Amino acid sequence: MRHRNSNAQLFIRRGAFILGTAAVLSLLALSAHAEPIQDGALAPHRAGWFANGGPHGPLSCADTCKAKAPGTVSEHAASAVPPTKRAHVCRVAGKPVGNLQTWLYGSQFDDRPACYTTGLDLKGSFNPRYFCLCVAQ
């Protein structure tokens, strides 16, 4: 007669379940990836970066979003100084130019078409050529 050890069977079943679950989760992780906010187009999450160049010179972020992505508004917050102004989210190319890992993010204020940033050297600068973050309303 064969002796059955119920504790051993339970241990084996539990171990098989854990290994199976780990295998499924690892396969799912291989196919997962983040979708960044795209340049020049509204992505499925309804936000995008748009260059501020206009026919008559640089545009503010509010004007950039109106002109290049109708139906959107520029992502913004109240400015700390003065509080009556808005600070819009902007980004400029770092060095080397075009390398996405070196983009600097900053603020563009209502009446000044320039993106104000601070680099790793903690020196402030501004650039009249930048991208604005436009989001759907």
N, C-alpha and C positions, 0 to 999 in steps of 0.2 A: 504494500500500500504506500502510496506516495503521500508525503506530508506537505501540506501547503502552509506557507508562512505568509499570512495576510499583510504583515508589516512590510515585508520585502516587496511584495507586489505593489503595495501602495507607494512605496518609495520609488520603484521603477516607473510607475505611471506618472507620478509627480515630476520626476526628472525628465521624462519624455515630453510632457506638456511644456515644461519650462524651455527645453531645447527647441521645440517646435515654435513656440512664441518668439523666442530670440531670433530664429531664422527668418520668420516672416517680418519682424520689425527691421532686421538688418537689410532685407530686400527692399522694403519701403523707403528706408533712409537713402539708398542708392539713387532712387528716382526723385527725391525731394531736392528742390533748389529755390533760392529766393529770386524774385523778379524785381530788379531795381526800377526806380522811376526813370522813364526813358527821356531821351533828348528829342525835342521837336515833335512829340506826339503825346496824346493823352492815353495812358496805359489803362488796362482794365480797372485799376483802382482809381481811375479818373484824376490823375495828377501827372504833370510833366514839366520838364525844364525847357525854357524857350529863350533863345538869344535875344538880346535887347536892341539889336541893330534896326534902325528905321530908315525910311527914305531920306529924311532930313536930319539925320544924326541919331545919337543914342536916345532910347526911350526909357522912361521910368518903368518900374515893374508893373504898376497898375495899367499903364498904357500898353506895355508889351503883351500882357494877358488879354486885354481887349482886342488888340490888333491881330495877334497870332493864334489865340485860342478862344474864340468867341464863346461866351457862356461860362467862362471861368473868372475867378478872381485871384489876385496875387496873395499868396500866403503871407500874412503879416501879423504884427502885434503892436501894441502901443509903445511908442518910443519912450525911453527913460528920460531923455533930455531933448527937447521939451516934450512933455506928456501929450500935447495936442497933436503931435505928428505920429505917423505910422512908420514902423521899421519893417521892410519887406525882406523876405529870405532871398538871398542871391548867392551865386558862387562864381569864382574866377579860376582860370587855369593857373596852376602852380608851375614849378620847374621840375623836370622838363615839361614844357608846354604840351598839352594833349594827353598826358599820363593821368588817368582817372584817379589814381591813388594820391595825387598831389593837389587835387582841387582844394581850394580854400573857400570856406563858407563865411558869409558876412551879412551885412545889412545895407539895404538901399533905402534912403529916406525920401519922403514924398516929393520934395522939390529939387532934389539933386540926382541927376542920372549918373550915378557912380556907385560901385559896390565897395563898401568899406570893410576891410578884413584885418586880421591880426595873425601873423605867421608864428612859427615855432620860436623865432627870435624875439617875439613879443613886440615887434615894431609894427605899428599901424600903417596901412597904405590904402589907396583907393585905385580903382580901375574903371574907366568908362565903358569897357567891353566886358559883359558878364551875362550870365543866364539867370532867369527868374523862375521861381517855382510857382506854377499856376495850378489851381485846384478847381474842380467842378463845384458849382454851388449846390 
